Amino acid sequence: MKSPFIKWLVLSIVTILIAEIFKKAIHFDDLFYNSLSEQLTSQQIENFLGFQKKWQWVGYVFIPVLMLIKTSIIATILYISLFFSSKDLKFKNLWNIVLKAEFIFLLVPVFKIVWFCFFQTNYTLDDVQNFYPLSALNIVEYKNLETWFLYPFQTLNLFELAYIIYLGYQVGKLTNIKPDHGLKIVVYSYVPALLLWVVTIMFFTLNYS
């Protein structure tokens, strides 16, 4: 899969498949039904689930678009950083390594499936939504946190660390510099952008929760 467009297509398809497997594995419809049973009537919930299933194809379209936007932005951030470091690289090559790095995050729903199927078999929809494997949120009980603190604690996880290290390694390999220099480029460019994104999410969560 040398072409980044093929990687993007495969990444999008696999993401959709794992998402569907995840929903089946955790019995999402039942969880959703139980979470709304005290607020809505059975007929209202059934109608809502029917509406959701009818329009779930929109989500299938949204995932590839979101993946394209996310990886393109990260590749652009790396491209700008390398440009100012006097490293002339093709955007296509950077997008390619960002797409490869994104496959790391496919392990997150896999870990969640294993966790809820074999370890925490008694769970609610809130438990599923707020559980992020190998993250700081697992150390601090999510019920004790303010809503706007949930996302930063989720973002602080080992998958994100592996993502940064892998990007650094690939950037170093692509630019023929030492791996630690490639890691510095990623830390000085991607990490600040990630922090800005986290702060933005916290701001909107605080103002609209």
TORDREN-236561 format. One line per 3 residues: number of its first residue (from 1); for each residue x, y, z of C-alpha. Coordinates in nm, 2 decimals, decimal comma. Example, Ala and Ser with C-alpha at 12.3 -4.5 7.8 and 13.67 -1.06 7.14 Angstrom:
BEGIN
1	1,23 -0,45 0,78; 1,37 -0,11 0,71
//
This chain:
BEGIN
1	0,00 0,00 0,00; 0,24 0,27 -0,12; -0,03 0,51 -0,22
4	-0,15 0,73 0,07; -0,50 0,73 -0,09; -0,52 0,35 -0,06
7	-0,41 0,38 0,30; -0,67 0,64 0,37; -0,94 0,42 0,21
10	-0,83 0,11 0,40; -0,81 0,30 0,73; -1,16 0,44 0,68
13	-1,31 0,10 0,59; -1,14 -0,07 0,89; -1,25 0,20 1,12
16	-1,61 0,16 1,01; -1,59 -0,22 1,05; -1,44 -0,20 1,39
19	-1,70 0,06 1,50; -1,98 -0,17 1,39; -1,82 -0,47 1,56
22	-1,78 -0,27 1,88; -2,15 -0,16 1,88; -2,25 -0,53 1,84
25	-2,01 -0,65 2,10; -2,13 -0,41 2,37; -2,49 -0,44 2,27
28	-2,52 -0,07 2,21; -2,89 -0,06 2,13; -2,97 -0,22 2,47
31	-2,74 0,02 2,65; -2,90 0,32 2,47; -3,24 0,19 2,55
34	-3,17 0,15 2,92; -3,00 0,49 2,94; -3,31 0,67 2,81
37	-3,58 0,44 2,96; -3,64 0,69 3,24; -3,67 0,99 3,02
40	-3,86 0,86 2,71; -4,13 0,61 2,64; -4,05 0,28 2,48
43	-4,21 0,39 2,15; -4,01 0,71 2,15; -3,69 0,52 2,20
46	-3,78 0,27 1,93; -3,85 0,55 1,69; -3,52 0,72 1,77
49	-3,33 0,40 1,72; -3,51 0,34 1,39; -3,43 0,69 1,28
52	-3,06 0,64 1,37; -3,03 0,31 1,18; -3,20 0,47 0,88
55	-2,94 0,75 0,86; -2,64 0,56 0,99; -2,49 0,58 0,63
58	-2,42 0,95 0,71; -2,18 0,83 0,98; -2,01 0,60 0,73
61	-1,96 0,90 0,50; -1,85 1,12 0,79; -1,57 0,89 0,91
64	-1,36 0,90 0,58; -1,41 1,28 0,56; -1,31 1,32 0,92
67	-1,00 1,10 0,87; -0,90 1,29 0,56; -0,93 1,63 0,74
70	-0,75 1,51 1,06; -0,45 1,34 0,88; -0,42 1,63 0,63
73	-0,40 1,89 0,91; -0,14 1,69 1,10; 0,06 1,63 0,78
76	0,04 2,01 0,71; 0,16 2,09 1,06; 0,46 1,86 1,01
79	0,53 2,00 0,67; 0,54 2,35 0,79; 0,77 2,25 1,08
82	1,01 2,07 0,85; 1,00 2,36 0,60; 1,12 2,60 0,87
85	1,38 2,33 0,96; 1,52 2,36 0,61; 1,39 2,01 0,52
88	1,22 2,00 0,18; 0,98 1,71 0,17; 0,68 1,63 -0,04
91	0,34 1,67 0,14; 0,24 1,33 0,00; 0,52 1,15 0,19
94	0,43 1,32 0,52; 0,06 1,24 0,47; 0,16 0,88 0,41
97	0,34 0,84 0,75; 0,05 1,02 0,93; -0,20 0,77 0,78
100	0,02 0,48 0,89; 0,04 0,62 1,24; -0,34 0,65 1,26
103	-0,37 0,27 1,25; -0,24 0,28 1,61; -0,57 0,42 1,73
106	-0,76 0,13 1,58; -0,64 -0,06 1,89; -0,85 0,16 2,12
109	-1,19 0,00 2,03; -1,03 -0,34 2,02; -0,91 -0,29 2,38
112	-1,25 -0,16 2,48; -1,42 -0,47 2,33; -1,19 -0,70 2,53
115	-1,24 -0,50 2,85; -1,62 -0,49 2,84; -1,66 -0,85 2,72
118	-1,42 -1,02 2,96; -1,34 -0,78 3,25; -1,61 -0,53 3,32
121	-1,91 -0,72 3,21; -2,16 -0,51 3,40; -2,16 -0,17 3,25
124	-2,37 0,13 3,14; -2,36 0,35 2,84; -2,18 0,62 3,05
127	-1,91 0,36 3,14; -1,85 0,28 2,77; -1,84 0,64 2,66
130	-1,60 0,75 2,93; -1,37 0,45 2,93; -1,04 0,50 2,74
133	-0,79 0,21 2,78; -0,44 0,29 2,91; -0,53 0,65 2,98
136	-0,51 0,88 3,28; -0,89 0,87 3,30; -0,86 0,51 3,42
139	-0,66 0,62 3,72; -0,90 0,90 3,82; -1,27 0,79 3,84
142	-1,46 0,97 3,57; -1,76 1,02 3,79; -1,55 1,24 4,02
145	-1,44 1,47 3,74; -1,60 1,78 3,59; -1,73 1,71 3,24
148	-1,48 1,95 3,08; -1,19 1,75 3,24; -1,29 1,42 3,08
151	-1,14 1,48 2,73; -0,79 1,59 2,85; -0,77 1,29 3,08
154	-0,87 1,06 2,79; -0,62 1,23 2,56; -0,34 1,16 2,80
157	-0,29 0,79 2,71; -0,03 0,54 2,59; -0,18 0,52 2,24
160	-0,12 0,89 2,19; 0,24 0,84 2,32; 0,30 0,56 2,08
163	0,15 0,77 1,80; 0,40 1,05 1,88; 0,70 0,82 1,90
166	0,61 0,64 1,58; 0,56 0,98 1,39; 0,90 1,09 1,53
169	1,07 0,77 1,41; 0,91 0,80 1,07; 1,00 1,17 1,03
172	1,36 1,09 1,13; 1,37 0,81 0,88; 1,21 1,01 0,60
175	1,45 1,31 0,65; 1,76 1,10 0,71; 1,82 1,25 1,05
178	1,86 1,09 1,39; 1,53 0,94 1,54; 1,55 1,17 1,84
181	1,57 1,47 1,61; 1,26 1,35 1,43; 1,09 1,31 1,76
184	1,18 1,67 1,85; 1,02 1,79 1,53; 0,70 1,61 1,62
187	0,70 1,73 1,98; 0,76 2,09 1,88; 0,49 2,09 1,61
190	0,22 1,82 1,66; 0,21 1,83 2,05; 0,13 2,21 2,07
193	-0,14 2,16 1,81; -0,28 1,88 2,01; -0,28 2,09 2,33
196	-0,46 2,37 2,15; -0,72 2,12 2,03; -0,77 1,98 2,38
199	-0,81 2,33 2,52; -1,06 2,42 2,25; -1,27 2,11 2,34
202	-1,25 2,19 2,71; -1,37 2,55 2,63; -1,67 2,43 2,43
205	-1,75 2,16 2,68; -1,74 2,41 2,97; -1,96 2,66 2,79
208	-2,22 2,41 2,65; -2,25 2,15 2,92
//
